[in-house]
Structure formats: structure tokens, C-alpha cells
Amino acid sequence: MDEEKTLLQQIREKEQEYAEKLGEVKKETDLEVEAARNEAEALLCTSDSAGKAEAERLYWEGKGKIEAAIGELKQEAEAERTAAAAMGEKNIPRAVDAITGYVTME
């Protein structure tokens, strides 16, 4: 019976030894998982900031292009208005003659 107790005690000691090792491994694993979570969170914050900065850069770049296009359109419209006004001024004498001829019935 003494041998069985000794063998049983040895088994229990091994179980305790493995339980302690398992506990240590679990602690190490938990620490590594927590470190990975922290790193992932930091990467998310960094990528979020980078994304916002890139979006703002694209916004201002696009806005600049649109403003340049608007400026060009305004210049074209002004040139067309000036050309139309010049053509109108050239036709005023003929229009006056046509209107006065119609009114006076000449």
C-alpha cells in the first residue's frame, strides 16, 4: 500500500507541476494577446489618422482643381459676353435704321 501512495503522490506532484506550467503558459499567452490587441488598436488609430489626413489632402487638391476650372469658365463666359456686346454694338446702327424705317414706314 505504501508503494501505491508513493506512486499516487508522484502522479499528484506531476499534475501540480503541469498545472503550474500551464498557469505560467496561460499568463504568458494572455500577456501576448493583450500586447497584440494594444498593437492592433495603435495601428487602427494610426491608420485612421493617416486616412483622415489623406482625405483632407484629396479634398483640398480637388477643391483647387474645381476652383481653377470655375475661374477658366468665368473667363470664357466674360470673353463670350464681351464678344456678344461688341457684335451688338456693331449692329446698333442697322437696328436703329430698321426700327425707324418700320416706325416711319419708309
Backbone as ProteinMPNN parsed JSONL, in Angstrom:
{"seq_chain_A": "MDEEKTLLQQIREKEQEYAEKLGEVKKETDLEVEAARNEAEALLCTSDSAGKAEAERLYWEGKGKIEAAIGELKQEAEAERTAAAAMGEKNIPRAVDAITGYVTME", "coords_chain_A": {"N_chain_A": [[0.806, -1.174, 0.0], [2.025, 1.184, 0.64], [3.67, 1.673, -1.514], [1.798, 2.23, -3.503], [0.687, 4.629, -2.543], [2.91, 6.246, -2.684], [3.367, 6.19, -5.435], [0.953, 7.338, -6.235], [1.214, 9.787, -5.01], [3.371, 10.743, -6.452], [2.204, 11.005, -8.957], [0.313, 12.983, -8.386], [2.024, 15.084, -7.741], [3.251, 15.51, -10.219], [1.001, 16.274, -11.631], [0.436, 18.708, -10.338], [2.76, 20.067, -10.946], [2.538, 20.25, -13.748], [0.19, 21.703, -13.86], [1.024, 24.131, -12.762], [2.908, 24.878, -14.72], [1.163, 25.098, -16.874], [-0.401, 27.205, -15.969], [1.521, 29.274, -15.995], [2.109, 29.365, -18.728], [-0.399, 30.12, -19.646], [-0.609, 32.696, -18.5], [1.513, 33.978, -19.863], [0.57, 33.747, -22.473], [-1.81, 35.217, -22.293], [-0.719, 37.737, -21.778], [0.662, 38.161, -24.2], [-1.475, 38.162, -25.991], [-2.851, 40.428, -25.096], [-0.909, 42.363, -25.606], [-0.841, 42.18, -28.392], [-3.436, 43.036, -28.977], [-3.276, 45.68, -28.071], [-1.354, 46.652, -29.83], [-2.726, 46.324, -32.243], [-4.824, 48.117, -31.837], [-3.385, 50.494, -31.698], [-2.395, 50.538, -34.307], [-4.806, 50.802, -35.707], [-5.593, 53.364, -34.854], [-3.492, 54.878, -35.888], [-3.765, 54.343, -38.643], [-6.291, 55.392, -39.029], [-5.857, 58.113, -38.526], [-4.024, 58.632, -40.567], [-5.632, 58.095, -42.763], [-7.577, 60.113, -42.514], [-5.956, 62.363, -42.869], [-5.09, 61.964, -45.49], [-7.54, 62.049, -46.818], [-8.263, 64.693, -46.344], [-6.206, 65.987, -47.727], [-6.767, 65.152, -50.348], [-9.273, 66.338, -50.623], [-8.656, 69.13, -50.539], [-6.978, 69.289, -52.732], [-8.723, 68.532, -54.809], [-10.616, 70.574, -54.517], [-9.07, 72.773, -55.222], [-8.596, 72.222, -57.932], [-11.21, 72.349, -58.914], [-11.851, 75.026, -58.356], [-10.017, 76.26, -60.055], [-11.014, 75.405, -62.523], [-13.512, 76.666, -62.445], [-12.693, 79.317, -62.503], [-11.566, 79.42, -65.083], [-13.893, 78.927, -66.613], [-15.374, 81.222, -65.953], [-13.753, 83.178, -67.124], [-13.961, 82.435, -69.817], [-16.713, 82.833, -70.173], [-16.885, 85.575, -69.734], [-15.348, 86.487, -71.882], [-16.942, 85.613, -74.006], [-19.235, 87.129, -73.473], [-18.222, 89.705, -73.825], [-17.555, 89.572, -76.529], [-20.113, 89.184, -77.618], [-21.326, 91.583, -76.856], [-19.778, 93.376, -78.316], [-20.448, 92.59, -80.93], [-23.139, 93.243, -80.843], [-23.032, 96.035, -80.528], [-21.954, 96.713, -83.007], [-24.094, 96.146, -84.642], [-26.023, 97.983, -83.92], [-26.427, 100.467, -85.397], [-27.634, 99.468, -87.777], [-29.888, 98.232, -86.69], [-31.194, 100.445, -85.571], [-31.765, 101.897, -87.89], [-33.472, 100.027, -89.129], [-35.583, 99.883, -87.298], [-36.467, 102.567, -87.146], [-37.155, 102.924, -89.808], [-39.297, 101.16, -90.022], [-41.077, 102.247, -88.202], [-41.491, 104.791, -89.246], [-42.353, 104.071, -91.63], [-40.876, 103.874, -94.031]], "CA_chain_A": [[0.0, 0.0, 0.0], [2.93, 2.323, 0.676], [4.13, 1.932, -2.882], [0.708, 2.854, -4.232], [0.615, 6.006, -2.095], [4.066, 6.927, -3.237], [3.091, 6.348, -6.861], [-0.149, 8.295, -6.315], [1.788, 11.083, -4.659], [4.188, 11.168, -7.601], [1.269, 11.428, -10.008], [-0.245, 14.264, -7.966], [3.095, 16.08, -7.865], [3.379, 15.798, -11.657], [-0.182, 17.05, -12.0], [0.631, 20.053, -9.827], [3.842, 20.657, -11.732], [1.986, 20.599, -15.064], [-0.801, 22.759, -13.641], [1.797, 25.368, -12.605], [3.431, 25.222, -16.045], [0.011, 25.522, -17.669], [-0.745, 28.549, -15.487], [2.541, 30.194, -16.499], [1.895, 29.498, -20.171], [-1.631, 30.896, -19.82], [-0.276, 34.086, -18.213], [2.316, 34.474, -20.982], [-0.313, 33.854, -23.635], [-2.696, 36.356, -22.049], [0.076, 38.95, -21.966], [0.918, 38.313, -25.628], [-2.751, 38.543, -26.621], [-3.102, 41.826, -24.718], [0.046, 43.178, -26.364], [-1.306, 42.19, -29.783], [-4.625, 43.911, -29.016], [-2.808, 47.064, -27.959], [-0.696, 46.984, -31.09], [-3.777, 46.455, -33.258], [-5.523, 49.374, -31.555], [-2.482, 51.574, -32.113], [-2.386, 50.554, -35.777], [-6.088, 51.369, -36.139], [-5.555, 54.813, -34.626], [-2.552, 55.439, -36.851], [-4.337, 54.284, -39.985], [-7.409, 56.323, -39.043], [-5.274, 59.452, -38.666], [-3.455, 58.725, -41.913], [-6.756, 58.163, -43.693], [-8.158, 61.449, -42.417], [-5.016, 63.303, -43.479], [-5.136, 61.749, -46.943], [-8.842, 62.546, -47.287], [-8.197, 66.156, -46.344], [-5.327, 66.376, -48.829], [-7.522, 64.96, -51.588], [-10.316, 67.359, -50.655], [-8.092, 70.426, -50.914], [-6.482, 69.163, -54.101], [-9.905, 68.57, -55.672], [-11.197, 71.91, -54.433], [-8.208, 73.649, -56.016], [-8.857, 71.955, -59.348], [-12.552, 72.861, -59.225], [-11.775, 76.482, -58.373], [-9.318, 76.637, -61.286], [-11.954, 75.199, -63.628], [-14.513, 77.731, -62.344], [-12.028, 80.536, -62.982], [-11.479, 79.329, -66.545], [-15.248, 79.105, -67.141], [-15.734, 82.635, -65.812], [-13.006, 83.92, -68.144], [-14.577, 82.126, -71.105], [-18.02, 83.494, -70.199], [-16.631, 87.012, -69.886], [-14.902, 86.703, -73.261], [-18.121, 85.461, -74.869], [-20.091, 88.285, -73.23], [-17.587, 90.847, -74.469], [-17.709, 89.388, -77.98], [-21.517, 89.407, -77.953], [-21.57, 93.019, -76.716], [-19.139, 94.032, -79.466], [-21.282, 92.328, -82.107], [-24.364, 94.027, -80.674], [-22.713, 97.429, -80.804], [-21.774, 96.85, -84.461], [-25.398, 96.036, -85.285], [-26.931, 99.025, -83.436], [-26.873, 101.386, -86.462], [-28.578, 98.779, -88.667], [-31.12, 98.025, -85.939], [-31.842, 101.744, -85.463], [-32.313, 102.183, -89.212], [-34.593, 99.136, -89.389], [-36.697, 100.257, -86.422], [-37.004, 103.869, -87.583], [-37.783, 102.715, -91.111], [-40.561, 100.477, -89.786], [-41.964, 103.179, -87.497], [-41.83, 105.88, -90.161], [-42.84, 103.369, -92.813], [-40.095, 104.237, -95.226]], "C_chain_A": [[0.859, 1.252, 0.0], [3.413, 2.678, -0.718], [3.049, 2.633, -3.681], [0.578, 4.318, -3.827], [1.769, 6.797, -2.684], [3.86, 7.176, -4.723], [1.979, 7.379, -7.062], [0.35, 9.707, -5.981], [2.631, 11.628, -5.811], [3.292, 11.698, -8.734], [0.688, 12.8, -9.645], [0.787, 15.371, -8.069], [3.281, 16.486, -9.331], [2.191, 16.639, -12.119], [-0.041, 18.499, -11.55], [1.71, 20.795, -10.634], [3.309, 21.116, -13.1], [0.928, 21.706, -14.948], [-0.104, 24.111, -13.48], [2.358, 25.826, -13.945], [2.315, 25.748, -16.949], [-0.418, 26.939, -17.268], [0.23, 29.592, -16.006], [2.355, 30.448, -17.993], [0.649, 30.337, -20.439], [-1.369, 32.371, -19.559], [0.515, 34.706, -19.361], [1.448, 34.696, -22.222], [-1.252, 35.044, -23.484], [-1.96, 37.678, -22.256], [0.342, 39.212, -23.452], [-0.35, 38.741, -26.376], [-3.056, 40.008, -26.321], [-2.154, 42.756, -25.479], [-0.376, 43.278, -27.826], [-2.534, 43.081, -29.933], [-4.216, 45.379, -28.961], [-2.145, 47.519, -29.258], [-1.729, 47.189, -32.206], [-4.538, 47.767, -33.067], [-4.67, 50.565, -31.985], [-2.432, 51.68, -33.638], [-3.682, 51.138, -36.325], [-6.105, 52.88, -35.969], [-4.642, 55.492, -35.639], [-3.142, 55.448, -38.252], [-5.531, 55.22, -40.107], [-6.892, 57.749, -39.247], [-4.707, 59.647, -40.072], [-4.561, 58.841, -42.958], [-7.402, 59.537, -43.697], [-7.248, 62.479, -43.091], [-5.043, 63.182, -44.999], [-6.446, 62.263, -47.516], [-8.84, 64.07, -47.342], [-7.323, 66.654, -47.489], [-6.061, 66.259, -50.164], [-8.623, 66.006, -51.729], [-9.755, 68.686, -51.152], [-7.545, 70.402, -52.343], [-7.646, 69.26, -55.092], [-10.542, 69.946, -55.691], [-10.38, 72.892, -55.264], [-8.455, 73.472, -57.51], [-10.215, 72.527, -59.77], [-12.537, 74.392, -59.296], [-11.058, 76.979, -59.622], [-10.247, 76.494, -62.486], [-13.03, 76.28, -63.626], [-13.928, 79.042, -62.861], [-11.929, 80.56, -64.498], [-12.857, 79.545, -67.183], [-15.703, 80.565, -67.05], [-15.02, 83.48, -66.872], [-13.608, 83.689, -69.523], [-15.924, 82.84, -71.24], [-17.854, 84.999, -70.395], [-16.187, 87.343, -71.309], [-16.078, 86.597, -74.226], [-19.074, 86.646, -74.696], [-19.537, 89.524, -73.912], [-17.747, 90.765, -75.983], [-19.148, 89.65, -78.399], [-21.862, 90.89, -77.859], [-20.971, 93.779, -77.895], [-19.962, 93.82, -80.727], [-22.569, 93.131, -82.04], [-24.147, 95.491, -80.996], [-22.539, 97.67, -82.293], [-23.134, 96.868, -85.163], [-26.388, 97.12, -84.852], [-27.363, 99.965, -84.575], [-27.875, 100.717, -87.404], [-29.913, 98.581, -87.977], [-31.901, 99.328, -85.824], [-32.496, 102.094, -86.791], [-33.535, 101.316, -89.496], [-35.804, 99.53, -88.554], [-37.306, 101.591, -86.884], [-37.681, 103.76, -88.935], [-39.138, 102.059, -90.93], [-41.577, 101.442, -89.178], [-42.413, 104.281, -88.459], [-42.382, 105.352, -91.475], [-42.13, 103.812, -94.087], [-39.653, 103.041, -95.993]], "O_chain_A": [[0.473, 2.271, -0.573], [3.546, 3.853, -1.057], [3.347, 3.54, -4.459], [0.378, 5.172, -4.69], [1.579, 7.926, -3.136], [4.151, 8.267, -5.214], [2.062, 8.207, -7.969], [-0.057, 10.686, -6.606], [2.603, 12.824, -6.104], [3.599, 12.705, -9.371], [0.585, 13.676, -10.503], [0.45, 16.492, -8.45], [3.447, 17.666, -9.639], [2.344, 17.586, -12.89], [-0.365, 19.417, -12.303], [1.578, 21.977, -10.95], [3.595, 22.227, -13.547], [0.797, 22.541, -15.843], [-0.58, 25.121, -13.998], [2.298, 27.01, -14.277], [2.5, 26.714, -17.69], [-0.754, 27.762, -18.12], [-0.182, 30.678, -16.413], [2.432, 31.584, -18.461], [0.638, 31.167, -21.348], [-1.85, 33.221, -20.308], [0.227, 35.825, -19.786], [1.58, 35.7, -22.922], [-1.466, 35.795, -24.436], [-2.504, 38.619, -22.835], [0.257, 40.352, -23.908], [-0.299, 39.576, -27.28], [-3.477, 40.746, -27.212], [-2.566, 43.821, -25.941], [-0.278, 44.347, -28.429], [-2.653, 43.806, -30.92], [-4.738, 46.212, -29.703], [-2.36, 48.64, -29.717], [-1.614, 48.116, -33.009], [-4.858, 48.447, -34.042], [-5.177, 51.525, -32.566], [-2.429, 52.78, -34.19], [-3.66, 51.887, -37.301], [-6.58, 53.598, -36.849], [-4.973, 56.547, -36.18], [-3.033, 56.443, -38.969], [-5.763, 55.785, -41.176], [-7.439, 58.5, -40.054], [-4.891, 60.697, -40.687], [-4.438, 59.597, -43.922], [-7.738, 60.069, -44.755], [-7.725, 63.364, -43.802], [-5.022, 64.189, -45.708], [-6.456, 62.856, -48.595], [-9.36, 64.662, -48.288], [-7.665, 67.636, -48.148], [-5.986, 67.156, -51.004], [-8.876, 66.503, -52.826], [-10.305, 69.296, -52.069], [-7.645, 71.392, -53.069], [-7.565, 69.979, -56.088], [-10.96, 70.433, -56.742], [-10.946, 73.752, -55.939], [-8.517, 74.447, -58.259], [-10.347, 73.114, -60.844], [-13.142, 74.981, -60.192], [-11.441, 78.002, -60.19], [-10.269, 77.355, -63.365], [-13.421, 76.762, -64.688], [-14.599, 79.787, -63.575], [-12.177, 81.589, -65.128], [-12.976, 80.261, -68.176], [-16.343, 81.077, -67.968], [-15.616, 84.39, -67.448], [-13.751, 84.626, -70.309], [-16.237, 83.388, -72.297], [-18.61, 85.617, -71.144], [-16.599, 88.356, -71.874], [-16.198, 87.396, -75.155], [-19.658, 87.115, -75.673], [-20.284, 90.302, -74.506], [-18.04, 91.764, -76.639], [-19.383, 90.276, -79.433], [-22.61, 91.403, -78.691], [-21.582, 94.714, -78.412], [-20.157, 94.752, -81.508], [-23.04, 93.643, -83.055], [-24.974, 96.119, -81.658], [-22.933, 98.722, -82.796], [-23.294, 97.544, -86.179], [-27.5, 97.166, -85.377], [-28.556, 100.238, -84.71], [-28.865, 101.339, -87.788], [-30.962, 98.741, -88.601], [-33.124, 99.332, -85.961], [-33.644, 102.535, -86.825], [-34.527, 101.802, -90.04], [-36.931, 99.514, -89.051], [-38.526, 101.713, -86.994], [-38.681, 104.434, -89.183], [-40.067, 102.402, -91.661], [-42.748, 101.471, -89.558], [-43.585, 104.655, -88.477], [-42.825, 106.123, -92.327], [-42.771, 104.087, -95.101], [-38.989, 103.178, -97.021]]}, "name": "protein", "num_of_chains": 1, "seq": "MDEEKTLLQQIREKEQEYAEKLGEVKKETDLEVEAARNEAEALLCTSDSAGKAEAERLYWEGKGKIEAAIGELKQEAEAERTAAAAMGEKNIPRAVDAITGYVTME"}
